């Protein structure tokens, strides 16, 4: 008599812990060099995931959010490439919580040529500058550029070598020298321009002549539960304690992956947290709110298989917690949570 029991090897009888066939995402980086082995920085650029046929969008809040998530999380860029990250932001992005994630130790907020010189923008730059954030003024072509009124709050100036007339190069170099701000020659494509700028004393260069923009195509992380991310974001903005935020965030393993990766970026890999609440405590509140703002608009997946990995991890955590409680191996609720989080961290680890 033939048994109706399914074979042990039946894939349908188990839930995989590996996200099936993760998609690839794309972004680009262009090094800023000074002649040394390692670049002093990288300018990051958004790319559509379906190839180069689509026109690149301006640095809108959505494009910048996608770029930051793809480069820092999926791309693990801070652990693979030394140097500052230059990220261009328009006025709308600068004025929202997204700008808060690019702390001074991490990168430079690049102000494009089209950004308006208006009181709200100036106040926001001054506010972030007072908290240690760094700014670069991009697309300089004239010493009378209206944006130069922000010069006392700038850490870098970027001369557009493709558009600026050679007659104003010395004026811009003198402005940078008087203020003590490094001047970067960007969009360098002509060897003669490069040699002339070098002769004038410029040290930093960026452009296709130096190194073309390099495409990165890392694997996408599992998608987050947008309901959980949205609720954590709302509670964080209200100032809810970190332990309460951790209880809610812990219900979404894909969010935990990202929080652990961000912990390594902002707190360092040598500080191992004991609980998810410890992870959240390492973030300045503005940085945490900024990243939750980014994640709630960029980490969604409408496909039915997008949550399979998270479901499998939640089952593992639930069963492990239940076994610990039944075995009475933990002397306190804190010890129980620490042991559960240790397994959670190992399941969600994304070491580069």
Residue pairs with C-beta under 8 A, 6 or more apart in sequence:
6 12
6 13
15 308
15 311
15 312
15 315
16 308
16 309
16 312
17 309
17 312
17 313
17 316
17 347
18 309
19 222
19 308
19 309
20 305
20 308
20 309
22 219
22 220
22 221
22 222
23 49
23 219
23 220
24 49
24 217
24 218
24 219
24 220
25 49
25 70
25 74
25 217
25 218
25 219
25 220
26 47
26 48
26 49
26 70
26 215
26 216
26 217
27 44
27 45
27 46
27 47
27 66
27 67
27 70
27 71
27 75
27 215
27 216
28 44
28 45
28 46
28 47
28 213
28 214
28 215
28 216
29 42
29 43
29 44
29 45
29 71
29 77
29 81
29 213
29 214
29 216
30 42
30 43
30 45
30 206
30 207
30 211
30 212
30 213
30 214
31 39
31 41
31 42
31 83
31 206
31 210
31 211
31 214
32 39
32 40
32 41
32 42
32 43
32 83
32 86
32 184
32 186
32 204
32 205
32 206
33 39
33 40
33 204
33 205
33 206
33 210
33 211
34 40
34 203
34 204
34 205
35 203
38 82
38 83
39 81
39 82
39 83
40 83
40 84
40 204
41 83
41 84
41 85
41 86
41 108
42 77
42 81
42 83
42 84
42 85
42 86
43 86
43 87
43 88
43 110
43 186
43 206
44 67
44 71
44 77
44 85
44 86
44 87
45 56
45 67
45 213
46 56
46 57
46 59
46 63
46 64
46 66
46 67
47 56
47 215
48 54
48 56
57 63
58 90
58 114
59 87
59 88
59 89
59 90
59 93
59 112
60 90
60 92
60 93
61 92
61 93
61 96
61 98
61 297
62 297
62 298
64 87
64 88
64 89
64 93
64 98
65 98
65 293
65 294
65 297
65 298
66 298
67 87
68 87
68 98
68 101
68 102
68 294
69 294
69 295
69 298
69 299
70 216
70 218
71 77
71 85
71 216
72 78
72 85
72 261
72 262
72 265
73 221
73 258
73 261
73 262
74 218
74 219
74 220
74 221
75 216
75 218
76 218
76 261
76 350
76 352
77 85
77 216
78 85
78 106
78 265
79 264
79 352
80 352
84 106
84 107
84 108
84 134
85 102
85 106
85 107
85 108
86 107
86 108
86 110
86 136
87 102
87 107
87 108
87 109
87 110
88 110
88 111
88 112
88 138
89 98
89 99
89 109
89 110
89 111
89 112
90 112
90 114
90 115
91 115
91 116
91 118
91 120
91 121
93 99
94 109
94 111
94 115
94 121
94 124
94 125
95 120
95 121
95 124
96 293
97 286
97 289
97 290
97 293
98 290
98 293
98 294
99 109
99 124
99 128
99 133
99 290
100 128
100 286
100 287
100 289
100 290
101 287
101 290
101 291
101 294
102 108
102 109
102 133
103 132
103 133
103 266
103 284
103 287
104 131
104 132
104 133
104 134
106 265
106 266
107 134
108 134
108 135
108 136
108 155
108 156
109 128
109 133
109 134
109 135
109 136
110 135
110 136
110 138
110 158
111 125
111 135
111 136
111 137
111 138
111 147
111 150
112 138
112 139
113 138
113 139
113 141
113 160
115 121
115 147
117 146
117 147
117 149
117 150
122 149
122 150
125 135
125 150
125 153
126 153
128 135
129 135
129 153
134 155
134 156
135 150
135 153
135 154
135 155
135 156
136 154
136 155
136 156
136 157
136 158
136 184
137 145
137 147
137 148
137 150
137 151
137 154
137 156
137 157
137 158
138 158
138 160
138 186
139 158
139 160
139 163
139 186
140 157
140 158
140 159
140 160
140 164
140 172
141 159
141 160
141 163
141 164
141 165
141 168
142 164
142 168
143 168
143 171
143 172
143 175
148 175
151 175
151 179
151 181
152 179
154 179
154 181
155 181
155 182
156 181
156 182
156 183
156 184
157 172
157 175
157 176
157 181
157 182
157 183
157 184
158 183
158 184
158 185
158 186
158 206
159 169
159 172
159 173
159 183
159 184
159 185
159 186
159 197
159 202
160 186
160 187
161 185
161 186
161 187
161 188
161 189
161 190
161 193
161 194
161 197
161 207
162 187
162 188
162 189
162 207
163 187
164 172
166 193
166 196
169 196
169 197
169 200
170 200
172 183
173 183
173 200
173 201
173 202
176 182
176 183
182 203
182 204
183 202
183 204
184 204
184 205
184 206
185 193
185 194
185 197
185 202
185 204
185 205
185 206
185 207
186 206
186 207
187 206
187 207
187 208
188 194
188 197
188 205
188 206
188 207
188 208
188 209
188 210
189 207
189 208
189 209
190 209
191 209
194 205
194 209
194 210
197 205
221 254
221 257
221 258
221 299
221 350
222 253
222 254
222 257
222 306
222 307
222 309
222 310
223 254
223 299
223 300
223 301
223 306
223 307
224 252
224 254
224 255
224 258
224 295
224 299
224 300
225 251
225 252
225 254
225 255
225 307
225 310
226 296
226 299
226 300
228 248
228 249
228 251
228 252
228 255
229 252
229 255
229 292
229 295
229 296
229 299
230 296
231 248
232 245
232 248
232 249
232 255
232 292
233 289
233 292
233 293
233 295
233 296
235 244
235 245
235 248
236 245
236 285
236 288
236 289
236 292
237 289
239 285
242 277
242 280
242 281
243 277
245 277
245 280
246 275
246 276
246 277
246 279
246 280
249 255
249 256
249 259
249 276
249 280
250 256
250 276
250 341
250 344
251 314
252 310
253 309
253 310
253 313
253 314
253 317
253 344
253 347
253 348
254 299
254 309
254 310
255 295
256 276
256 344
256 348
257 348
257 350
258 291
258 295
258 299
259 276
259 279
259 280
260 279
260 345
260 348
260 349
260 350
261 350
262 283
262 291
263 271
263 273
263 279
263 282
263 283
266 282
266 283
266 287
267 273
267 282
271 282
273 279
273 282
273 341
273 345
274 338
274 341
275 334
275 337
275 338
275 341
276 341
276 344
280 288
283 291
301 307
313 344
313 347
313 348
316 343
316 347
317 340
317 343
317 344
317 347
320 340
320 343
321 336
321 340
324 330
324 336
324 339
324 340
325 336
329 339
330 336
330 339
